[in-house]
C-alpha cells in the first residue's frame, strides 16, 4: 500500500514567506536601531580609570570609550546607514549592504572587547599630567561599558544576518521615482469619445470632465 505525500498549497507557502518577511524585518529594524543607539551611548561613557603620580601625589584619570577607540562609534554610524540603505537596493546590492551591516556589528564587538583591557589612553594622560613621557597609569581598572558596546554590536550583527537571510522578502523603496529623484510622469488618460457612452462613464469615474470644458 502506497503513501500519499501532501504537497503544500502555493498560497500557504506564499503566506508563510510573507509572515517570515514581516517578522524578520521588524526584528532587524529593532535590533539595528537599538544596537547603534547602545553602541553610541556606550562610547560616551567611562571605560577606564586609574591614577598617576604627579608632584608626589595621586592624580585621578578617566577615559571615555571614544578616548580608548573610535571604531565602535564609527561602525555604529556605518551600520545605521547600511540598515537604511538595505531598502534602497535590490538583489545583489541588497546582499552587499546586508553583509556590510553584519560586518559593522562584528567590528564593534571586536573593538569593544579589545578596548575593555586597553590602558593606552590613560597612559597618555598620565604622561601629559606628569610631564614624563615614560609615565604610566597606576591602579588601572575598567568599567562594564565596553561590554555594553559589544552587546550593541551583537544586535547590529543580528540585524545584518537577518538581512542576509530574509532580505529578499523585504520591500524596497517605491520605483515611482527615477534616479534623479524626479517623479515619473503619469500616463495620459485616453481621449474621451463623446459618441461612446462607456467612455463618458469612465471619464466621470476618474473624476474628469468628459466635455473638456
VOKE-265929 format. One record per residue (C-alpha): residue number from 1; residue in three letters; x, y, z. Coordinates in Angstrom, 1 decimal. Each point is the difference from the previous one (the first is absolute). Layout:
BEGIN
PT   nr  rest      c1      c2      c3
PT  NUM   ala       X       Y       Z
...
// end
This chain:
BEGIN
PT   nr  rest      c1      c2      c3
PT    1   unk     0.0     0.0     0.0
PT    2   unk     1.5     3.3    -1.1
PT    3   unk     0.1     3.3     2.0
PT    4   unk    -1.2     3.3    -1.3
PT    5   unk     2.3     2.9     0.6
PT    6   unk    -1.8     3.3     0.8
PT    7   unk     1.1     2.8    -2.2
PT    8   unk    -0.1     3.5     1.6
PT    9   unk    -2.4     2.3    -1.7
PT   10   unk     1.8     2.9    -1.8
PT   11   unk    -2.2     2.5     1.8
PT   12   unk     1.0    -1.4     3.4
PT   13   unk     3.7     0.2    -1.0
PT   14   unk    -0.4     3.6    -1.1
PT   15   unk    -1.8     0.9     3.2
PT   16   unk     2.7    -1.6     2.1
PT   17   unk     2.7     1.8    -1.9
PT   18   unk    -1.8     3.3     0.4
PT   19   unk    -0.3    -0.6     3.8
PT   20   unk     3.7    -0.9     0.2
PT   21   unk     0.9     3.1    -1.9
PT   22   unk    -2.1     2.3     2.2
PT   23   unk     1.3    -1.5     3.2
PT   24   unk     3.6     0.0    -1.0
PT   25   unk    -0.3     3.6    -1.3
PT   26   unk    -1.4     1.2     3.3
PT   27   unk     2.7    -1.8     2.0
PT   28   unk     2.8     1.2    -2.2
PT   29   unk    -1.2     3.7     0.2
PT   30   unk    -0.3    -0.3     3.8
PT   31   unk     3.4    -1.7     0.5
PT   32   unk     1.8     2.3    -2.4
PT   33   unk    -1.4     3.3     1.3
PT   34   unk     0.4    -1.1     3.7
PT   35   unk     3.4    -1.4    -0.6
PT   36   unk     1.3     3.2    -1.5
PT   37   unk    -1.5     2.1     2.8
PT   38   unk     1.5    -2.3     2.6
PT   39   unk     3.5     0.1    -1.6
PT   40   unk     0.0     3.7    -0.4
PT   41   unk    -1.2     0.6     3.6
PT   42   unk     2.6    -2.4     1.4
PT   43   unk     2.9     1.7    -1.8
PT   44   unk    -0.9     3.3     1.8
PT   45   unk     0.3    -1.7     3.5
PT   46   unk     3.0    -0.6     2.2
PT   47   unk     1.9    -3.2    -1.0
PT   48   unk     3.1     0.2     2.1
PT   49   unk     1.3     1.8     3.0
PT   50   unk     3.3     0.2     2.0
PT   51   unk     2.5     2.3     1.6
PT   52   unk     3.3     1.6    -0.9
PT   53   unk     2.7     1.3     2.3
PT   54   unk     0.2     3.8    -0.4
PT   55   unk     2.2     2.1     2.4
PT   56   unk     0.1    -2.9     2.5
PT   57   unk    -3.8    -0.4     0.1
PT   58   unk    -2.5    -2.2    -1.7
PT   59   unk    -1.8     1.7    -2.9
PT   60   unk    -3.3    -1.7    -1.1
PT   61   unk    -0.4    -0.8    -3.7
PT   62   unk    -3.0    -1.2    -2.0
PT   63   unk    -0.5    -0.9    -3.7
PT   64   unk    -3.2    -0.2    -1.9
PT   65   unk    -0.7    -2.6    -2.7
PT   66   unk     0.7     2.6    -2.7
PT   67   unk     3.4     0.6     1.6
PT   68   unk     0.9    -3.7    -0.1
PT   69   unk    -1.2    -0.7    -3.5
PT   70   unk    -2.1     1.8    -2.6
PT   71   unk    -0.8    -3.2    -1.9
PT   72   unk    -3.3    -1.0     1.7
PT   73   unk    -1.6     3.5    -0.5
PT   74   unk     1.1     0.2    -3.6
PT   75   unk    -1.3    -3.5    -0.8
PT   76   unk    -3.3     0.7     1.8
PT   77   unk    -0.6     2.9    -2.4
PT   78   unk     1.0    -2.2    -3.0
PT   79   unk    -2.3    -2.8     1.2
PT   80   unk    -2.9     2.4     0.4
PT   81   unk     0.6     1.4    -3.5
PT   82   unk     0.1    -3.6    -1.4
PT   83   unk    -3.2    -0.9     1.8
PT   84   unk    -1.8     2.9    -1.8
PT   85   unk     1.8    -0.8    -3.3
PT   86   unk    -1.3    -3.6     0.0
PT   87   unk    -3.4     1.3    -1.2
PT   88   unk     1.5     2.2    -2.8
PT   89   unk     1.7    -2.9    -1.8
PT   90   unk    -1.1    -3.4    -1.3
PT   91   unk     1.4    -3.4    -0.9
PT   92   unk     3.9    -0.1     0.1
PT   93   unk     0.1     3.6     1.3
PT   94   unk    -2.2    -1.0     3.0
PT   95   unk     2.3    -2.9     0.8
PT   96   unk     3.1     2.3    -0.1
PT   97   unk    -1.6     2.5     2.3
PT   98   unk    -1.3    -2.7     2.4
PT   99   unk     3.5    -1.4     0.2
PT  100   unk     1.4     3.5     0.8
PT  101   unk    -2.6     0.2     2.7
PT  102   unk     1.1    -3.3     1.5
PT  103   unk     3.7     0.9    -0.2
PT  104   unk    -0.7     3.3     1.7
PT  105   unk    -1.5    -1.9     3.0
PT  106   unk     2.9    -2.5     0.1
PT  107   unk     2.5     2.8    -0.1
PT  108   unk    -1.7     1.8     2.9
PT  109   unk     0.2    -3.2     2.1
PT  110   unk     3.7    -0.5    -0.8
PT  111   unk     1.0     3.6     0.7
PT  112   unk    -2.1     0.2     3.2
PT  113   unk     1.5    -3.2     1.4
PT  114   unk     3.5     1.1    -0.8
PT  115   unk    -0.6     3.4     1.6
PT  116   unk    -1.3    -1.7     3.2
PT  117   unk     3.6    -0.6     1.1
PT  118   unk     1.8     2.8    -1.8
PT  119   unk     1.8     2.5     2.2
PT  120   unk     1.9     2.0    -2.6
PT  121   unk    -2.4     2.9     0.2
PT  122   unk     0.6     0.4     3.7
PT  123   unk     3.8    -0.4    -0.5
PT  124   unk    -0.1     3.0    -2.4
PT  125   unk    -1.9     2.0     2.6
PT  126   unk     2.5    -1.0     2.7
PT  127   unk     2.9     1.1    -2.2
PT  128   unk    -1.7     3.4    -0.7
PT  129   unk    -0.9     0.5     3.7
PT  130   unk     3.4    -0.8     1.4
PT  131   unk     2.1     1.4    -2.9
PT  132   unk     1.9    -3.3    -0.2
PT  133   unk    -0.4    -1.8    -3.3
PT  134   unk     0.8    -3.3     1.7
PT  135   unk    -2.6     0.3     2.7
PT  136   unk    -2.9    -2.5     0.0
PT  137   unk    -3.3    -0.3     1.9
PT  138   unk    -0.2    -1.7     3.3
PT  139   unk    -2.8    -2.0     1.6
PT  140   unk    -1.7    -0.4    -3.5
PT  141   unk    -3.6    -1.2     0.1
PT  142   unk    -2.7    -0.4    -2.7
PT  143   unk    -3.8     0.4     0.1
PT  144   unk    -2.7    -2.1    -1.7
PT  145   unk    -0.7     2.5    -2.8
PT  146   unk     2.3    -1.7    -2.5
PT  147   unk    -2.1    -3.1     0.3
PT  148   unk    -3.2     2.1    -0.4
PT  149   unk     1.5     1.2    -3.3
PT  150   unk     0.7    -3.6    -0.9
PT  151   unk    -3.7    -0.8     0.6
PT  152   unk    -0.9     2.8    -2.4
PT  153   unk     2.3    -1.5    -2.6
PT  154   unk    -1.7    -3.4     0.5
PT  155   unk    -3.4     1.5    -0.7
PT  156   unk     1.3     1.7    -3.2
PT  157   unk     1.6    -3.3    -1.0
PT  158   unk    -3.3    -1.8     0.5
PT  159   unk    -1.8     2.6    -2.2
PT  160   unk     2.6    -0.6    -2.7
PT  161   unk    -0.4    -3.8     0.1
PT  162   unk    -3.8     0.4    -0.2
PT  163   unk     0.4     2.3    -3.0
PT  164   unk     2.2    -2.6    -1.7
PT  165   unk    -2.4    -2.8     0.7
PT  166   unk    -3.4     1.7    -0.5
PT  167   unk     0.9     3.2    -1.9
PT  168   unk    -1.4    -1.3    -3.3
PT  169   unk    -3.5     0.0     1.7
PT  170   unk     0.2     3.6     1.2
PT  171   unk    -1.6     2.8    -2.0
PT  172   unk     2.1     2.6    -1.8
PT  173   unk    -0.5     3.7    -0.5
PT  174   unk    -2.7     0.9    -2.5
PT  175   unk     1.1     0.0    -3.6
PT  176   unk    -2.2     3.0    -0.7
PT  177   unk     3.1     2.2     0.2
PT  178   unk     2.8    -0.1    -2.5
PT  179   unk     3.7     0.2     0.9
PT  180   unk     0.0     3.8    -0.3
PT  181   unk    -2.7     0.2     2.7
PT  182   unk    -2.7     1.3    -2.3
PT  183   unk    -3.3    -1.8    -0.1
PT  184   unk    -0.8    -1.8    -3.2
PT  185   unk    -2.7     1.6    -2.1
PT  186   unk    -3.4    -1.6     0.3
PT  187   unk    -1.6    -1.5    -3.0
PT  188   unk    -2.3     2.2    -1.9
PT  189   unk    -3.7    -0.9     0.2
PT  190   unk    -1.4    -1.3    -3.3
PT  191   unk    -1.9     2.4    -2.1
PT  192   unk    -3.8     0.0     0.7
PT  193   unk    -2.2    -0.6    -3.0
PT  194   unk    -3.3     1.9     0.7
PT  195   unk    -1.9    -2.4    -2.3
PT  196   unk     0.9    -3.0     2.2
PT  197   unk    -2.0    -0.1     3.3
PT  198   unk     2.5    -2.4     1.6
PT  199   unk     2.8     2.5    -0.4
PT  200   unk    -2.1     2.7     1.6
PT  201   unk    -0.7    -2.2     3.0
PT  202   unk     3.7    -1.0     0.4
PT  203   unk     1.0     3.7    -0.1
PT  204   unk    -2.5     0.8     2.7
PT  205   unk     1.3    -2.9     2.1
PT  206   unk     3.5     1.5    -0.3
PT  207   unk    -1.3     3.4     1.2
PT  208   unk     0.5     1.6    -3.4
PT  209   unk    -2.2     2.3    -2.0
PT  210   unk    -1.0    -2.0    -3.1
PT  211   unk    -1.1     3.2    -1.8
PT  212   unk     3.6     1.4     0.2
PT  213   unk    -1.4     3.4     1.3
// end
